[in-house]
Amino acid sequence: MIKIFDHITMENHPDQSALVGELNEGLVEFFDRFSSWESSVIEAGHLKIADAHAIEVLGHYGRMNMKDLAGRLGLTTGTTTITVDRLEQGGFARRIRAEHDRRSYIIELTGAGSDAHEEHHRHHMNLAREVFSVLGEDESAILVSILRKINEHI
């Protein structure tokens, strides 16, 4: 788990405090820009952000039950059910009764859902190529290493 900023500890290290403040500003700006970019890409496809995230998870990991999908999305099963309802209505996903437990459903993408996943993935790959073109090979490798480290602790 990532540690929360501690003002008392950072006051003893003014150089670190300034760097942490700069890191915070950079992260907030990056998050805002990335969120804006992703929203424009998703809205162009006439989906809600939650729907696109569910399509992304199902496209990447394959079919799964509602509980696993909710866990991967970081949402409650109730909220995920509403998202899956919209995906079904839009023709992007379908529920199939689980063979081992007839009370449970497996969620999977339809052909249209797979197409939406591929399209969204293309946008992500274009962004990654754009970042790579700005950073170059060495800095991109360092960024990948840093992102892995951060993602392990968040």
Secondary structure, DSSP 4 states (H G I P E B T S, - for coil): -PPPP-HHHHHT-HHHHHHHHHHHHHHHHHHHHHHHHHHHHHHHTT--HHHHHHHHHHHHH--EEHHHHHHHHTS-HHHHHHHHHHHHHTTSEEEEE-SS-TT-EEEEE-HHHHHHHHHHHHHHHHHHHHHHHHHHHHHHHHHHHHHHHHHHH-
